[in-house]
Amino acid sequence: MRENKTYEEISVGDEATIKRVLTANDLYIFAHASGNLNPLHMPHDGDEASPEIVAPSMWLGALISSVLGNILPGAGTLYKSQSLKFLDRAHVGDELAVRVRVRAKQPGNQVELDTTVTRRNGDLIAEGVAEVLAPVQKIALDEAQVPNVIIERHRHFDGFIEKARKLEPLRTAVVAPEEPHALKGAIMAAELGIIRPILAGDRRRIEDAAKAAGCDISAYEIIEAGSAQEAAAKSVALVLEGRAQSLMKGHLHTDELLHEVMKKDGGLRGARRLSHVFVMDVPGLEHMLLISDAAINIAPTLEDKVDITQNAIDLALSLGVQQPRVGVLSAVEIVTPKIPSTLDAAILSKMAERGQILGGIVDGPLAMDNAIDMEAAKTKGITSLVAGHADILIVPNLESGNMLAKELSFIAHADSAGIVLGAKVPVILTSRADNEKARLASCAVAALYRAWQNSSAGARREAA
């Protein structure tokens, strides 16, 4: 709670200051609120701190308004006029000091104030004079009454894409890209240098899909295949021959592709069970979120969950998480024989403590709220290195994981990348509902994971 200063309480020379660091989110919010979409004021993904991006001048004016309305005079203040002279520009990352100082009191509750905006080093950005009607009654302002705002941004995916572009393109067999959406994602990734595609499928259908998607595929090899099953088989053969380093699902069912991957003879089986990981870029969440398994293992056993957990940890490591925190989910956070998933969660936690699961901190059972939200964990008295901070969520079964991932996508507006691990190479899974950013991110995640597999750290994990 903050109290205002009434006209009678104000004296000449009174002053107030706030400090504010300009963020990219500030610029997005102002663009929405004002309708000013001037590209000079719009951050560029991956280069938000560019000196070419400047804050709108009236955003600085709004900061002055916030001091007047919140502190001096405070709640109940009304503007009469504001003069402003802009001497410099503010950029993302600048720490700004916004100061008002009373210069005169006039009859009729009028107050004049000098107003300035400066950088941390003292450089003057803007100055002017405000004339306001000061309040005559005491008012206490409750800042908590303002609703929260979430900006739909996907910074984590932007980072993955930029990192992947610095690697050698991942040689990728794209299986049956015979539909515009299925083909376009692969070609976009190729144009950014993330993958180098080999297209396996019906040539005529692929060419028709390219025409419909507006893609030029003249530079890419096409492996003729008369059916989706044949395209999957030939794509797996490309990996075994060393010509491809990953697979990418096109216009075919997932089980058709994985049938060829999982063959005992001529397949791509690895040492662990195959599992799918959703990598979620959730607006408002400071870190990325991995969910597994939501697409392959319908009702995983405890033994299956060991591989599912290890696969997810390895993927998080490849994406730059130093020590992934794994929350094993159930409906409750206590162990009870009546809910088998709580027993699995407790055993997985102990296995990680004993070194049977490597590279991350595993804790469970945790309910969804206390796995993600620190306040929920505190309320329930949970002391844990994972609770409230989980990077990875291991779900009890496919249905719960699939619903969770789609709720985040369609209600929380998250973007999701999909990848299958446990085979000899990563398998990129995309959906027709995926947008362009999600398709690129899936390719980028696969490229980063493959690079990690080939690193010394990845090699040690594969050996273990």
C-alpha positions in Angstrom: 0.0 0.0 0.0 1.2 3.5 -0.9 -0.3 6.8 0.3 -0.5 9.9 -1.8 0.4 13.5 -0.8 -2.5 15.9 -0.8 -2.2 19.5 -2.1 -1.9 20.7 1.5 0.9 18.3 2.3 3.0 19.2 -0.7 5.9 21.7 -0.4 8.1 23.3 -3.0 11.3 21.3 -3.4 9.6 17.9 -2.7 10.8 15.3 -5.1 10.4 11.6 -6.0 12.3 9.2 -8.2 11.8 5.8 -9.7 14.3 3.6 -11.5 13.3 1.3 -14.4 15.3 -0.9 -16.7 13.9 -0.9 -20.2 13.1 -4.4 -21.5 11.9 -5.7 -24.8 8.6 -6.6 -23.1 8.1 -3.0 -22.3 8.3 -2.1 -26.0 5.9 -4.9 -27.0 3.3 -3.9 -24.4 3.6 -0.2 -25.4 3.1 -1.2 -29.1 -0.1 -3.0 -28.2 -1.4 -0.3 -25.9 -0.6 2.6 -28.2 -1.0 1.0 -31.6 2.4 2.5 -32.6 4.0 -0.3 -34.6 7.0 1.8 -35.9 9.7 -0.7 -36.6 12.3 1.6 -35.0 10.6 0.7 -31.7 10.1 -3.0 -32.2 12.7 -5.5 -30.9 14.2 -8.0 -33.2 14.2 -11.6 -31.9 17.8 -12.6 -31.1 19.0 -9.0 -31.3 16.9 -7.1 -28.8 19.8 -4.9 -27.6 20.5 -3.5 -31.0 21.3 0.2 -30.8 19.0 0.7 -33.8 16.0 -0.2 -31.5 14.9 2.9 -29.5 12.1 3.3 -27.0 9.1 5.5 -28.1 9.5 8.9 -26.7 6.0 8.8 -25.2 7.0 5.6 -23.3 9.4 7.8 -21.4 6.6 10.3 -20.9 4.5 7.5 -19.5 7.2 6.8 -16.9 6.9 10.4 -15.7 3.1 9.9 -15.4 3.7 6.8 -13.3 5.8 8.9 -10.7 3.1 11.5 -10.6 0.2 9.0 -10.3 1.9 6.7 -7.8 4.2 8.8 -5.6 4.2 12.6 -5.9 1.5 13.7 -5.7 0.2 10.1 -6.0 -3.2 8.6 -6.3 -5.9 11.0 -7.4 -3.6 13.2 -9.4 -4.8 14.6 -12.8 -2.7 16.0 -15.6 -3.3 19.5 -16.9 -0.2 19.7 -19.2 3.2 18.2 -19.8 6.0 19.7 -21.8 8.8 17.5 -22.9 12.1 17.9 -24.7 13.9 14.8 -25.9 17.7 15.1 -25.9 18.7 11.4 -26.4 17.2 7.9 -26.9 16.7 5.0 -24.6 17.6 1.4 -25.6 16.8 -2.0 -24.3 18.9 -2.6 -21.1 19.2 1.0 -20.1 18.6 1.7 -16.4 16.6 4.9 -16.3 16.0 7.3 -13.4 12.7 9.2 -13.6 12.5 12.2 -11.3 9.9 14.9 -10.5 10.5 17.9 -8.3 7.9 20.4 -7.1 8.7 23.9 -8.5 5.5 25.8 -7.6 2.1 25.6 -6.1 -0.8 27.5 -7.6 -4.3 28.3 -6.5 -7.0 25.7 -7.2 -4.8 22.7 -6.2 -2.5 23.2 -9.1 1.1 22.0 -8.8 4.0 22.5 -11.2 6.8 20.0 -11.3 10.1 19.8 -13.1 10.5 16.3 -14.8 13.6 14.5 -16.0 14.6 11.1 -17.3 18.3 10.2 -17.1 20.5 7.2 -17.6 22.3 5.5 -14.8 25.5 7.5 -15.7 23.6 10.8 -15.4 23.1 11.4 -19.2 19.9 13.5 -19.6 17.4 11.8 -22.0 14.3 14.0 -21.5 13.2 17.0 -19.5 10.1 19.1 -19.1 7.5 20.6 -16.8 4.3 19.0 -15.6 1.2 20.8 -14.4 -1.2 18.7 -12.4 -4.2 18.9 -10.2 -3.1 17.5 -6.8 -5.5 15.3 -4.8 -7.3 16.9 -1.7 -8.1 13.6 0.0 -5.8 10.9 1.3 -5.8 7.7 -0.8 -3.9 4.5 -0.3 -3.0 2.7 -3.6 -2.9 -1.1 -3.7 -0.6 -2.0 -6.5 -1.5 -5.7 -6.3 -4.9 -4.9 -7.8 -3.5 -4.6 -11.3 -4.0 -7.7 -13.4 -0.8 -9.5 -14.6 0.2 -9.3 -18.3 1.9 -12.2 -20.2 3.7 -11.5 -23.4 3.5 -14.2 -26.0 7.2 -14.5 -26.9 9.3 -17.6 -27.6 12.8 -16.5 -26.7 14.1 -19.9 -26.0 13.3 -21.2 -29.5 14.9 -18.1 -31.0 18.1 -19.0 -29.1 18.0 -22.7 -30.2 17.6 -21.6 -33.8 20.5 -19.2 -33.6 22.8 -21.8 -32.0 21.9 -24.5 -34.5 22.7 -22.1 -37.4 26.3 -22.0 -36.2 26.6 -25.8 -36.6 27.2 -27.8 -39.7 23.8 -28.5 -41.3 22.3 -31.8 -40.0 22.0 -34.3 -42.9 18.3 -35.2 -42.5 16.2 -37.8 -44.3 12.7 -36.3 -44.6 10.2 -39.1 -44.8 7.3 -38.6 -47.2 7.2 -34.8 -47.4 4.2 -35.1 -49.8 2.1 -32.3 -48.3 2.8 -28.6 -48.3 3.1 -28.2 -44.5 5.2 -31.3 -44.1 7.6 -30.1 -46.8 7.8 -26.4 -46.0 9.2 -26.9 -42.4 12.1 -28.9 -43.8 12.8 -26.4 -46.6 12.7 -23.5 -44.2 15.2 -25.2 -41.9 17.4 -25.9 -44.8 17.3 -22.3 -46.0 18.5 -21.3 -42.6 21.3 -23.8 -42.7 20.0 -25.9 -39.8 19.5 -29.1 -41.9 20.5 -30.5 -45.3 17.4 -32.5 -46.4 17.2 -35.6 -48.5 13.5 -36.0 -49.6 12.2 -39.6 -49.6 8.8 -40.2 -51.2 6.8 -40.0 -54.3 8.6 -37.5 -56.5 5.4 -36.2 -58.2 3.6 -35.6 -54.9 6.7 -33.9 -53.4 6.9 -31.6 -56.5 3.2 -30.8 -56.2 3.6 -30.1 -52.5 6.6 -27.8 -53.3 4.6 -25.9 -55.8 1.7 -25.5 -53.4 4.0 -24.3 -50.6 6.0 -22.0 -52.8 9.2 -23.9 -52.2 12.2 -24.3 -54.5 13.4 -27.9 -54.1 15.7 -28.1 -57.1 18.8 -28.2 -54.9 17.7 -31.2 -52.9 18.1 -34.9 -53.6 14.9 -36.9 -53.9 14.8 -40.6 -53.2 11.9 -42.2 -55.0 9.5 -44.3 -52.9 6.1 -45.6 -53.9 4.6 -45.6 -50.4 5.1 -44.1 -47.0 6.4 -47.4 -45.6 9.0 -47.6 -48.4 10.0 -44.0 -47.8 10.5 -44.8 -44.1 12.6 -47.9 -44.9 14.7 -46.0 -47.4 15.2 -43.2 -45.0 16.4 -45.6 -42.3 18.8 -47.1 -44.8 20.2 -43.7 -45.5 21.1 -43.4 -41.8 22.7 -46.9 -41.7 24.7 -46.0 -44.8 26.0 -42.8 -43.1 24.3 -40.5 -45.5 21.8 -39.1 -43.0 22.3 -38.1 -39.3 18.6 -37.7 -38.4 15.1 -38.5 -39.6 12.2 -36.1 -40.0 8.6 -37.1 -40.1 6.7 -35.9 -43.2 3.1 -36.8 -44.3 2.8 -40.2 -42.7 1.6 -41.7 -39.4 4.2 -41.8 -36.6 3.8 -45.5 -36.1 4.6 -46.1 -39.8 7.9 -44.3 -39.3 8.8 -45.8 -36.0 8.0 -49.3 -37.2 11.0 -49.1 -39.5 13.1 -47.4 -36.8 12.4 -50.2 -34.3 13.1 -53.2 -36.6 15.5 -55.7 -35.0 17.2 -56.2 -38.3 17.9 -53.1 -40.3 16.4 -50.7 -37.8 17.9 -48.0 -35.6 17.4 -49.4 -32.2 19.6 -47.9 -29.5 20.5 -49.0 -26.0 17.5 -47.3 -24.5 13.8 -47.4 -25.0 12.5 -44.9 -27.5 10.7 -41.9 -25.9 9.3 -38.6 -27.2 10.1 -35.2 -25.6 8.1 -32.0 -26.1 10.3 -29.0 -25.6 7.9 -26.2 -24.7 8.6 -22.5 -24.9 5.9 -21.2 -22.6 5.1 -17.4 -22.5 5.7 -16.1 -19.0 8.0 -19.0 -17.9 11.6 -18.0 -17.5 13.0 -21.3 -18.6 12.1 -23.8 -21.2 10.0 -26.8 -20.1 10.5 -30.5 -21.3 7.6 -32.9 -21.1 8.0 -36.7 -21.6 6.5 -39.0 -22.7 3.5 -37.7 -24.5 3.5 -39.4 -27.8 5.0 -43.0 -27.8 4.8 -44.9 -24.5 1.2 -45.3 -23.7 1.4 -46.8 -20.2 5.2 -46.9 -19.3 6.5 -49.3 -16.7 9.0 -48.2 -14.1 11.8 -49.6 -16.3 10.5 -47.6 -19.2 10.4 -44.4 -17.1 14.0 -44.8 -16.2 14.9 -44.5 -20.0 12.3 -41.8 -20.5 13.9 -39.8 -17.7 17.4 -40.3 -18.8 16.6 -39.4 -22.4 14.9 -36.2 -21.3 17.9 -35.2 -19.1 20.3 -35.8 -21.9 18.2 -33.6 -24.2 18.2 -30.8 -21.6 21.9 -31.0 -21.2 22.3 -30.7 -25.0 20.2 -27.6 -24.9 22.4 -25.9 -22.4 20.8 -26.7 -19.0 23.7 -27.3 -16.6 21.9 -29.6 -14.1 18.3 -30.3 -15.2 15.7 -30.5 -12.4 13.3 -33.3 -13.1 9.8 -33.3 -11.5 8.1 -36.7 -11.7 4.4 -36.0 -11.7 1.5 -37.5 -10.1 -1.9 -36.3 -8.8 -0.4 -35.8 -5.3 3.0 -35.1 -3.8 2.9 -37.9 -1.2 3.7 -41.5 -1.7 0.6 -43.7 -1.6 0.2 -47.3 -2.8 -3.3 -46.4 -4.0 -1.7 -44.3 -6.8 1.0 -46.4 -8.5 2.6 -43.3 -10.2 3.6 -42.0 -6.8 5.5 -45.2 -6.2 7.3 -45.0 -9.5 8.2 -41.3 -8.8 9.7 -42.1 -5.4 11.7 -45.0 -6.9 13.0 -42.8 -9.7 14.1 -40.2 -7.2 16.0 -42.7 -5.2 17.6 -44.3 -8.3 18.9 -40.8 -9.3 20.4 -40.4 -5.8 22.2 -43.7 -6.2 23.6 -42.8 -9.7 21.3 -45.1 -11.7 20.0 -42.0 -13.5 22.7 -39.5 -14.4 23.1 -35.8 -15.1 20.1 -34.3 -13.3 18.3 -33.9 -10.0 15.2 -36.0 -9.8 12.4 -35.6 -7.3 8.9 -36.9 -7.0 6.1 -37.5 -6.6 5.2 -33.9 -7.3 1.8 -32.5 -8.4 1.8 -30.1 -11.3 1.3 -27.0 -9.2 4.2 -27.5 -6.8 6.5 -28.8 -9.5 6.2 -25.5 -11.4 5.2 -22.8 -8.8 7.4 -22.0 -5.9 4.6 -20.5 -3.9 2.5 -23.7 -4.3 5.5 -25.7 -3.1 6.0 -23.5 0.0 2.3 -23.6 0.8 2.4 -27.4 0.9 5.6 -27.4 2.9 7.7 -29.1 0.3 11.4 -28.8 0.7 13.1 -29.8 -2.6 15.7 -28.7 -5.1 13.2 -29.4 -7.8 9.8 -28.2 -6.5 8.8 -24.9 -8.0 11.8 -25.0 -10.5 11.3 -28.1 -12.6 12.9 -28.0 -16.1 11.6 -31.5 -17.0 8.2 -33.0 -16.2 7.9 -36.8 -16.4 4.3 -37.7 -16.7 2.5 -40.9 -15.5 1.3 -41.9 -19.0 0.8 -40.8 -22.5 -2.8 -39.4 -22.0 -1.7 -37.0 -19.2 1.4 -35.9 -21.0 -0.4 -35.3 -24.3 -3.2 -33.3 -22.6 -0.6 -31.2 -20.6 1.4 -30.4 -23.7 -1.7 -29.4 -25.8 -3.1 -27.4 -22.9 0.1 -25.4 -22.8 0.0 -25.0 -26.6 -3.6 -24.0 -27.1 -4.4 -22.3 -23.8 -1.1 -20.8 -22.7 0.0 -20.2 -26.3 3.3 -22.1 -25.9 5.3 -23.3 -28.9 6.5 -26.9 -28.9 9.2 -28.7 -30.5 9.0 -32.5 -30.8 11.8 -35.1 -30.9 12.1 -38.8 -30.4 15.2 -40.1 -28.6 16.6 -43.5 -27.8 17.3 -44.5 -31.4 20.8 -44.2 -33.0 19.8 -40.8 -34.4 17.3 -38.2 -33.3 13.9 -38.4 -35.0 12.1 -35.0 -35.6 8.4 -35.2 -35.2 6.3 -32.3 -36.3 2.5 -31.8 -36.4 0.3 -30.2 -39.0 -0.8 -27.9 -36.3 2.7 -26.6 -35.7 3.6 -23.1 -36.8 6.8 -22.1 -38.6 8.7 -21.3 -35.4 7.8 -24.7 -33.9 9.0 -26.6 -37.0 12.3 -24.7 -37.1 12.7 -25.3 -33.4 12.2 -29.1 -33.8 15.0 -29.1 -36.4 17.2 -26.9 -34.2 16.7 -29.1 -31.2 17.7 -32.2 -33.2 20.8 -30.5 -34.5 21.9 -29.4 -31.0 21.2 -32.9 -29.6 23.2 -34.6 -32.4 26.1 -32.2 -31.8 26.0 -33.0 -28.1 25.9 -36.8 -28.9 29.1 -36.3 -30.9 30.8 -34.3 -28.2 32.9 -35.8 -25.5 30.2 -35.3 -22.9 27.6 -37.0 -25.1 30.0 -39.9 -25.9 30.6 -40.5 -22.2 26.8 -40.6 -21.5 26.2 -43.0 -24.5 28.9 -45.3 -23.1 27.3 -45.2 -19.7 
